[in-house]
Amino acid sequence: MSTFALPDLGEGLQEAEIVSWHVAEGDHVVVDQPLVAVETEKAVVEVPSPQAGHIARLLAKEGQRVQVGAPLLEFEEGPHAETGTVVGDLSGSAPASRAMPVRAAPAVRARARELGVDLARVTPTGPEGTISLADVLAAASRAGAVPTAEALRGVRRTMATNMAHAWREVVHATLHDEADIEAWSAMEDVTCRLVRALIAGCKSEPALNAGFDAASLSLRENPRIDIGLAIDSPDGLFVPVLRDAAGVAAQEWRAKIDTLKRGVQQRNLTPTDLRGATITLSNFGSIAGRYASLVVMPPQVAILGAGRIAARPVRGADGSVALHRALPLSLTFDHRAVTGGMAARFLQAAIADLTRASS
């Protein structure tokens, strides 16, 4: 037997969670064939086979967290291990043929495991015989499955750990205000306008686009504005990074944002896509809510949140009252590194940019 261990997946990661096995004991595999899907922080990674041969034994279970260097599986060794040659007495009856392989995304497999649903018994309705999340939920409902309390896994586990760390370390303070956006056109791209406003705020107060070192009590201003975009998904919160936002033409923002959103939906973002943000933007108002007290992820020192757009009465110079669209804003900052004046000037610059008509 030869043992294959979880390889170093890069980015300094020390462990991963087994999401789903693509092979079973007794299967024959070829070089670079995907063996298993593992989740590292917020990215799902396929681990390929380093060799051809037969799988003798799987050494880790789905849902198990495995350290880098820990054994994943064992390969058979010997003259027949690589060829797939049938050996032994064939005089008896042939074994039953293996069932058709189950086609399901890693997240669907994980949900089925949580609900105790056997994917082999689920009728697929997705394209090319793929089992969808709706198929799993329907099977669980028919079986009367009642979810039990389980440990958070994958994205939710990472979020819980990171949020607890941030809350313990950062001294949070929040400013609330709103921008009159009545001058916007009906086709305005809200997210792109928020990106532009955030850049205006950073240019006005660079200290909010900085990293704070708690050990040395030092603040390092970042030369680029790398914006973390908080994106909600059924699997949890993802924050991919829009790189060098101020150095990219505004016309390119939408395409880059859409690419990041697809990466979240398809779960093919890399760890690099999710690291290195210098400031974060959360457009929670696209779902609900006007104002929020957000959480700053160190070493960042600020996060800008946008609430639900609504009409507000505005009194004109002649005393008349009209309804204007207003965009609520919440700026949460680390009060260890940012003063209230700095935060207010940042928000003032962002509001001034938002109130301008479409360019």
TORMI-218350 format. One record per residue (C-alpha): x, y, z; residue in three letters; residue number from 1. Coordinates in steps of 0.25 Angstrom, whole numbers, padded with zeros to 4 digits. Layout:
N
+-------+-------+-------+------+-----+
:    c1 :    c2 :    c3 : rest :  nr :
+-------+-------+-------+------+-----+
:     X :     Y :     Z :  ala : NUM :
...
+-------+-------+-------+------+-----+
% end
This chain:
359
+-------+-------+-------+------+-----+
:    c1 :    c2 :    c3 : rest :  nr :
+-------+-------+-------+------+-----+
:  0000 :  0000 :  0000 :  met :   1 :
:  0004 :  0014 : -0002 :  ser :   2 :
: -0002 :  0026 :  0005 :  thr :   3 :
: -0006 :  0039 : -0001 :  phe :   4 :
: -0007 :  0051 :  0009 :  ala :   5 :
: -0014 :  0064 :  0008 :  leu :   6 :
: -0004 :  0073 :  0000 :  pro :   7 :
:  0000 :  0087 :  0003 :  asp :   8 :
: -0011 :  0095 : -0003 :  leu :   9 :
: -0004 :  0109 : -0002 :  gly :  10 :
: -0007 :  0122 :  0004 :  glu :  11 :
: -0002 :  0117 :  0017 :  gly :  12 :
: -0014 :  0108 :  0020 :  leu :  13 :
: -0012 :  0097 :  0030 :  gln :  14 :
: -0025 :  0089 :  0029 :  glu :  15 :
: -0037 :  0087 :  0020 :  ala :  16 :
: -0051 :  0080 :  0021 :  glu :  17 :
: -0055 :  0068 :  0013 :  ile :  18 :
: -0067 :  0073 :  0005 :  val :  19 :
: -0069 :  0061 : -0004 :  ser :  20 :
: -0061 :  0049 : -0009 :  trp :  21 :
: -0062 :  0047 : -0024 :  his :  22 :
: -0056 :  0032 : -0023 :  val :  23 :
: -0059 :  0020 : -0015 :  ala :  24 :
: -0051 :  0008 : -0010 :  glu :  25 :
: -0048 : -0001 : -0022 :  gly :  26 :
: -0049 :  0010 : -0032 :  asp :  27 :
: -0037 :  0011 : -0043 :  his :  28 :
: -0033 :  0025 : -0045 :  val :  29 :
: -0023 :  0032 : -0054 :  val :  30 :
: -0013 :  0043 : -0052 :  val :  31 :
: -0019 :  0057 : -0049 :  asp :  32 :
: -0033 :  0051 : -0048 :  gln :  33 :
: -0041 :  0058 : -0037 :  pro :  34 :
: -0041 :  0050 : -0024 :  leu :  35 :
: -0048 :  0059 : -0014 :  val :  36 :
: -0053 :  0073 : -0012 :  ala :  37 :
: -0048 :  0080 :  0000 :  val :  38 :
: -0052 :  0094 :  0006 :  glu :  39 :
: -0041 :  0103 :  0011 :  thr :  40 :
: -0047 :  0115 :  0017 :  glu :  41 :
: -0056 :  0120 :  0006 :  lys :  42 :
: -0051 :  0113 : -0006 :  ala :  43 :
: -0055 :  0099 : -0011 :  val :  44 :
: -0042 :  0092 : -0017 :  val :  45 :
: -0042 :  0079 : -0025 :  glu :  46 :
: -0030 :  0070 : -0021 :  val :  47 :
: -0025 :  0062 : -0033 :  pro :  48 :
: -0019 :  0048 : -0032 :  ser :  49 :
: -0003 :  0048 : -0032 :  pro :  50 :
: -0003 :  0034 : -0039 :  gln :  51 :
: -0011 :  0024 : -0046 :  ala :  52 :
: -0016 :  0012 : -0039 :  gly :  53 :
: -0027 :  0005 : -0030 :  his :  54 :
: -0032 :  0012 : -0018 :  ile :  55 :
: -0030 :  0002 : -0006 :  ala :  56 :
: -0036 :  0010 :  0005 :  arg :  57 :
: -0042 :  0024 :  0008 :  leu :  58 :
: -0036 :  0030 :  0021 :  leu :  59 :
: -0045 :  0042 :  0023 :  ala :  60 :
: -0060 :  0044 :  0024 :  lys :  61 :
: -0068 :  0055 :  0017 :  glu :  62 :
: -0069 :  0066 :  0027 :  gly :  63 :
: -0056 :  0063 :  0034 :  gln :  64 :
: -0046 :  0074 :  0036 :  arg :  65 :
: -0032 :  0069 :  0032 :  val :  66 :
: -0018 :  0075 :  0034 :  gln :  67 :
: -0009 :  0077 :  0023 :  val :  68 :
:  0000 :  0065 :  0022 :  gly :  69 :
: -0010 :  0056 :  0029 :  ala :  70 :
: -0014 :  0043 :  0020 :  pro :  71 :
: -0025 :  0044 :  0011 :  leu :  72 :
: -0025 :  0030 :  0004 :  leu :  73 :
: -0017 :  0018 :  0001 :  glu :  74 :
: -0014 :  0012 : -0013 :  phe :  75 :
: -0012 : -0002 : -0016 :  glu :  76 :
:  0002 : -0007 : -0020 :  glu :  77 :
:  0006 : -0019 : -0028 :  gly :  78 :
:  0006 : -0024 : -0042 :  pro :  79 :
: -0008 : -0022 : -0045 :  his :  80 :
: -0010 : -0009 : -0037 :  ala :  81 :
: -0008 :  0000 : -0049 :  glu :  82 :
: -0015 : -0008 : -0060 :  thr :  83 :
: -0028 : -0011 : -0055 :  gly :  84 :
: -0026 : -0026 : -0059 :  thr :  85 :
: -0037 : -0035 : -0053 :  val :  86 :
: -0030 : -0046 : -0044 :  val :  87 :
: -0035 : -0058 : -0036 :  gly :  88 :
: -0045 : -0068 : -0038 :  asp :  89 :
: -0056 : -0065 : -0048 :  leu :  90 :
: -0064 : -0078 : -0047 :  ser :  91 :
: -0074 : -0072 : -0038 :  gly :  92 :
: -0085 : -0062 : -0041 :  ser :  93 :
: -0081 : -0048 : -0045 :  ala :  94 :
: -0083 : -0037 : -0035 :  pro :  95 :
: -0094 : -0028 : -0037 :  ala :  96 :
: -0090 : -0016 : -0045 :  ser :  97 :
: -0087 : -0003 : -0038 :  arg :  98 :
: -0099 :  0007 : -0038 :  ala :  99 :
: -0098 :  0020 : -0047 :  met : 100 :
: -0089 :  0031 : -0041 :  pro : 101 :
: -0096 :  0042 : -0033 :  val : 102 :
: -0095 :  0055 : -0040 :  arg : 103 :
: -0096 :  0067 : -0029 :  ala : 104 :
: -0089 :  0079 : -0026 :  ala : 105 :
: -0080 :  0079 : -0013 :  pro : 106 :
: -0090 :  0089 : -0006 :  ala : 107 :
: -0102 :  0080 : -0009 :  val : 108 :
: -0094 :  0067 : -0004 :  arg : 109 :
: -0091 :  0075 :  0009 :  ala : 110 :
: -0106 :  0079 :  0011 :  arg : 111 :
: -0110 :  0064 :  0008 :  ala : 112 :
: -0101 :  0059 :  0018 :  arg : 113 :
: -0106 :  0069 :  0029 :  glu : 114 :
: -0121 :  0065 :  0026 :  leu : 115 :
: -0117 :  0050 :  0026 :  gly : 116 :
: -0121 :  0048 :  0011 :  val : 117 :
: -0115 :  0037 :  0003 :  asp : 118 :
: -0112 :  0043 : -0011 :  leu : 119 :
: -0113 :  0030 : -0017 :  ala : 120 :
: -0128 :  0029 : -0014 :  arg : 121 :
: -0131 :  0043 : -0019 :  val : 122 :
: -0137 :  0045 : -0033 :  thr : 123 :
: -0129 :  0056 : -0040 :  pro : 124 :
: -0136 :  0067 : -0048 :  thr : 125 :
: -0124 :  0076 : -0051 :  gly : 126 :
: -0117 :  0076 : -0065 :  pro : 127 :
: -0110 :  0064 : -0069 :  glu : 128 :
: -0115 :  0056 : -0057 :  gly : 129 :
: -0110 :  0065 : -0047 :  thr : 130 :
: -0116 :  0065 : -0033 :  ile : 131 :
: -0120 :  0080 : -0029 :  ser : 132 :
: -0122 :  0085 : -0015 :  leu : 133 :
: -0137 :  0085 : -0017 :  ala : 134 :
: -0136 :  0070 : -0020 :  asp : 135 :
: -0129 :  0068 : -0007 :  val : 136 :
: -0139 :  0077 :  0001 :  leu : 137 :
: -0151 :  0070 : -0005 :  ala : 138 :
: -0145 :  0056 : -0002 :  ala : 139 :
: -0143 :  0061 :  0013 :  ala : 140 :
: -0157 :  0066 :  0013 :  ser : 141 :
: -0163 :  0053 :  0009 :  arg : 142 :
: -0155 :  0045 :  0019 :  ala : 143 :
: -0159 :  0055 :  0030 :  gly : 144 :
: -0144 :  0058 :  0033 :  ala : 145 :
: -0143 :  0068 :  0044 :  val : 146 :
: -0129 :  0075 :  0044 :  pro : 147 :
: -0122 :  0073 :  0057 :  thr : 148 :
: -0112 :  0083 :  0063 :  ala : 149 :
: -0098 :  0081 :  0056 :  glu : 150 :
: -0085 :  0088 :  0057 :  ala : 151 :
: -0084 :  0100 :  0047 :  leu : 152 :
: -0075 :  0095 :  0035 :  arg : 153 :
: -0068 :  0102 :  0023 :  gly : 154 :
: -0072 :  0116 :  0020 :  val : 155 :
: -0081 :  0118 :  0032 :  arg : 156 :
: -0070 :  0112 :  0042 :  arg : 157 :
: -0059 :  0122 :  0036 :  thr : 158 :
: -0069 :  0133 :  0037 :  met : 159 :
: -0072 :  0130 :  0052 :  ala : 160 :
: -0057 :  0129 :  0055 :  thr : 161 :
: -0054 :  0142 :  0048 :  asn : 162 :
: -0065 :  0150 :  0054 :  met : 163 :
: -0062 :  0146 :  0068 :  ala : 164 :
: -0047 :  0150 :  0066 :  his : 165 :
: -0051 :  0163 :  0060 :  ala : 166 :
: -0061 :  0166 :  0071 :  trp : 167 :
: -0051 :  0163 :  0082 :  arg : 168 :
: -0040 :  0172 :  0076 :  glu : 169 :
: -0046 :  0184 :  0069 :  val : 170 :
: -0052 :  0196 :  0076 :  val : 171 :
: -0065 :  0198 :  0068 :  his : 172 :
: -0071 :  0212 :  0065 :  ala : 173 :
: -0082 :  0215 :  0055 :  thr : 174 :
: -0086 :  0228 :  0048 :  leu : 175 :
: -0100 :  0228 :  0041 :  his : 176 :
: -0104 :  0238 :  0030 :  asp : 177 :
: -0111 :  0238 :  0017 :  glu : 178 :
: -0109 :  0243 :  0003 :  ala : 179 :
: -0120 :  0250 : -0006 :  asp : 180 :
: -0119 :  0243 : -0019 :  ile : 181 :
: -0131 :  0249 : -0026 :  glu : 182 :
: -0121 :  0254 : -0037 :  ala : 183 :
: -0118 :  0239 : -0041 :  trp : 184 :
: -0124 :  0234 : -0054 :  ser : 185 :
: -0133 :  0222 : -0053 :  ala : 186 :
: -0123 :  0213 : -0059 :  met : 187 :
: -0112 :  0216 : -0049 :  glu : 188 :
: -0103 :  0205 : -0045 :  asp : 189 :
: -0104 :  0206 : -0029 :  val : 190 :
: -0092 :  0197 : -0026 :  thr : 191 :
: -0083 :  0204 : -0036 :  cys : 192 :
: -0087 :  0218 : -0030 :  arg : 193 :
: -0084 :  0212 : -0016 :  leu : 194 :
: -0070 :  0208 : -0021 :  val : 195 :
: -0068 :  0222 : -0027 :  arg : 196 :
: -0073 :  0228 : -0014 :  ala : 197 :
: -0064 :  0219 : -0005 :  leu : 198 :
: -0052 :  0223 : -0014 :  ile : 199 :
: -0055 :  0238 : -0012 :  ala : 200 :
: -0056 :  0236 :  0003 :  gly : 201 :
: -0042 :  0229 :  0003 :  cys : 202 :
: -0036 :  0240 : -0005 :  lys : 203 :
: -0041 :  0250 :  0005 :  ser : 204 :
: -0037 :  0242 :  0017 :  glu : 205 :
: -0026 :  0232 :  0014 :  pro : 206 :
: -0025 :  0227 :  0028 :  ala : 207 :
: -0038 :  0219 :  0026 :  leu : 208 :
: -0031 :  0211 :  0015 :  asn : 209 :
: -0021 :  0206 :  0024 :  ala : 210 :
: -0016 :  0194 :  0032 :  gly : 211 :
: -0015 :  0195 :  0047 :  phe : 212 :
: -0004 :  0187 :  0055 :  asp : 213 :
: -0009 :  0185 :  0069 :  ala : 214 :
:  0004 :  0179 :  0074 :  ala : 215 :
:  0012 :  0192 :  0070 :  ser : 216 :
:  0000 :  0201 :  0070 :  leu : 217 :
:  0004 :  0206 :  0056 :  ser : 218 :
: -0005 :  0210 :  0045 :  leu : 219 :
:  0000 :  0207 :  0030 :  arg : 220 :
: -0007 :  0214 :  0019 :  glu : 221 :
: -0009 :  0205 :  0007 :  asn : 222 :
: -0004 :  0210 : -0007 :  pro : 223 :
: -0016 :  0204 : -0014 :  arg : 224 :
: -0031 :  0203 : -0011 :  ile : 225 :
: -0035 :  0188 : -0011 :  asp : 226 :
: -0049 :  0187 : -0008 :  ile : 227 :
: -0055 :  0175 : -0001 :  gly : 228 :
: -0069 :  0173 : -0006 :  leu : 229 :
: -0079 :  0166 :  0004 :  ala : 230 :
: -0087 :  0156 : -0004 :  ile : 231 :
: -0098 :  0148 :  0002 :  asp : 232 :
: -0100 :  0133 : -0003 :  ser : 233 :
: -0108 :  0121 :  0002 :  pro : 234 :
: -0094 :  0116 :  0007 :  asp : 235 :
: -0091 :  0128 :  0015 :  gly : 236 :
: -0084 :  0141 :  0014 :  leu : 237 :
: -0073 :  0143 :  0004 :  phe : 238 :
: -0064 :  0156 :  0002 :  val : 239 :
: -0056 :  0155 : -0011 :  pro : 240 :
: -0047 :  0167 : -0014 :  val : 241 :
: -0048 :  0177 : -0025 :  leu : 242 :
: -0034 :  0180 : -0027 :  arg : 243 :
: -0028 :  0194 : -0029 :  asp : 244 :
: -0042 :  0200 : -0031 :  ala : 245 :
: -0037 :  0214 : -0033 :  ala : 246 :
: -0027 :  0210 : -0043 :  gly : 247 :
: -0038 :  0203 : -0052 :  val : 248 :
: -0046 :  0210 : -0061 :  ala : 249 :
: -0060 :  0212 : -0056 :  ala : 250 :
: -0066 :  0206 : -0068 :  gln : 251 :
: -0059 :  0193 : -0064 :  glu : 252 :
: -0065 :  0192 : -0050 :  trp : 253 :
: -0078 :  0185 : -0054 :  arg : 254 :
: -0071 :  0174 : -0062 :  ala : 255 :
: -0061 :  0171 : -0050 :  lys : 256 :
: -0072 :  0171 : -0040 :  ile : 257 :
: -0080 :  0161 : -0048 :  asp : 258 :
: -0068 :  0152 : -0050 :  thr : 259 :
: -0067 :  0152 : -0034 :  leu : 260 :
: -0082 :  0149 : -0033 :  lys : 261 :
: -0081 :  0137 : -0042 :  arg : 262 :
: -0069 :  0132 : -0034 :  gly : 263 :
: -0077 :  0132 : -0022 :  val : 264 :
: -0089 :  0125 : -0029 :  gln : 265 :
: -0080 :  0115 : -0035 :  gln : 266 :
: -0071 :  0113 : -0023 :  arg : 267 :
: -0059 :  0114 : -0031 :  asn : 268 :
: -0052 :  0126 : -0025 :  leu : 269 :
: -0038 :  0124 : -0020 :  thr : 270 :
: -0032 :  0128 : -0006 :  pro : 271 :
: -0025 :  0139 : -0013 :  thr : 272 :
: -0038 :  0145 : -0018 :  asp : 273 :
: -0043 :  0146 : -0004 :  leu : 274 :
: -0031 :  0152 :  0003 :  arg : 275 :
: -0024 :  0166 :  0004 :  gly : 276 :
: -0036 :  0175 :  0004 :  ala : 277 :
: -0032 :  0189 :  0010 :  thr : 278 :
: -0046 :  0194 :  0012 :  ile : 279 :
: -0060 :  0187 :  0011 :  thr : 280 :
: -0073 :  0191 :  0005 :  leu : 281 :
: -0087 :  0184 :  0009 :  ser : 282 :
: -0099 :  0187 :  0001 :  asn : 283 :
: -0109 :  0180 :  0010 :  phe : 284 :
: -0120 :  0190 :  0006 :  gly : 285 :
: -0122 :  0182 : -0006 :  ser : 286 :
: -0129 :  0172 :  0003 :  ile : 287 :
: -0134 :  0180 :  0015 :  ala : 288 :
: -0130 :  0190 :  0025 :  gly : 289 :
: -0127 :  0204 :  0026 :  arg : 290 :
: -0115 :  0205 :  0036 :  tyr : 291 :
: -0106 :  0195 :  0042 :  ala : 292 :
: -0095 :  0194 :  0052 :  ser : 293 :
: -0085 :  0186 :  0044 :  leu : 294 :
: -0072 :  0178 :  0048 :  val : 295 :
: -0058 :  0182 :  0043 :  val : 296 :
: -0049 :  0171 :  0040 :  met : 297 :
: -0035 :  0174 :  0044 :  pro : 298 :
: -0025 :  0179 :  0040 :  pro : 299 :
: -0035 :  0187 :  0032 :  gln : 300 :
: -0040 :  0199 :  0040 :  val : 301 :
: -0053 :  0202 :  0033 :  ala : 302 :
: -0066 :  0197 :  0026 :  ile : 303 :
: -0076 :  0205 :  0018 :  leu : 304 :
: -0091 :  0200 :  0018 :  gly : 305 :
: -0102 :  0204 :  0009 :  ala : 306 :
: -0117 :  0202 :  0013 :  gly : 307 :
: -0130 :  0202 :  0006 :  arg : 308 :
: -0133 :  0213 : -0003 :  ile : 309 :
: -0146 :  0220 :  0001 :  ala : 310 :
: -0153 :  0234 : -0002 :  ala : 311 :
: -0151 :  0245 :  0009 :  arg : 312 :
: -0158 :  0258 :  0010 :  pro : 313 :
: -0149 :  0270 :  0006 :  val : 314 :
: -0152 :  0285 :  0009 :  arg : 315 :
: -0148 :  0294 : -0002 :  gly : 316 :
: -0143 :  0308 : -0001 :  ala : 317 :
: -0157 :  0314 : -0004 :  asp : 318 :
: -0163 :  0305 :  0007 :  gly : 319 :
: -0169 :  0295 : -0002 :  ser : 320 :
: -0167 :  0280 :  0001 :  val : 321 :
: -0164 :  0269 : -0009 :  ala : 322 :
: -0160 :  0254 : -0008 :  leu : 323 :
: -0146 :  0251 : -0011 :  his : 324 :
: -0139 :  0237 : -0012 :  arg : 325 :
: -0129 :  0236 :  0000 :  ala : 326 :
: -0118 :  0225 :  0002 :  leu : 327 :
: -0115 :  0222 :  0016 :  pro : 328 :
: -0101 :  0220 :  0020 :  leu : 329 :
: -0094 :  0214 :  0031 :  ser : 330 :
: -0079 :  0215 :  0033 :  leu : 331 :
: -0073 :  0206 :  0044 :  thr : 332 :
: -0058 :  0209 :  0048 :  phe : 333 :
: -0048 :  0204 :  0057 :  asp : 334 :
: -0047 :  0215 :  0068 :  his : 335 :
: -0033 :  0211 :  0072 :  arg : 336 :
: -0028 :  0215 :  0059 :  ala : 337 :
: -0038 :  0225 :  0053 :  val : 338 :
: -0043 :  0238 :  0060 :  thr : 339 :
: -0058 :  0242 :  0059 :  gly : 340 :
: -0053 :  0254 :  0051 :  gly : 341 :
: -0046 :  0245 :  0041 :  met : 342 :
: -0058 :  0236 :  0039 :  ala : 343 :
: -0068 :  0248 :  0038 :  ala : 344 :
: -0059 :  0255 :  0027 :  arg : 345 :
: -0059 :  0241 :  0020 :  phe : 346 :
: -0074 :  0240 :  0020 :  leu : 347 :
: -0075 :  0255 :  0016 :  gln : 348 :
: -0067 :  0252 :  0004 :  ala : 349 :
: -0075 :  0239 :  0000 :  ala : 350 :
: -0088 :  0247 :  0002 :  ile : 351 :
: -0083 :  0258 : -0007 :  ala : 352 :
: -0080 :  0248 : -0018 :  asp : 353 :
: -0093 :  0241 : -0017 :  leu : 354 :
: -0102 :  0253 : -0018 :  thr : 355 :
: -0096 :  0257 : -0031 :  arg : 356 :
: -0104 :  0254 : -0044 :  ala : 357 :
: -0100 :  0242 : -0053 :  ser : 358 :
: -0087 :  0245 : -0061 :  ser : 359 :
+-------+-------+-------+------+-----+
% end
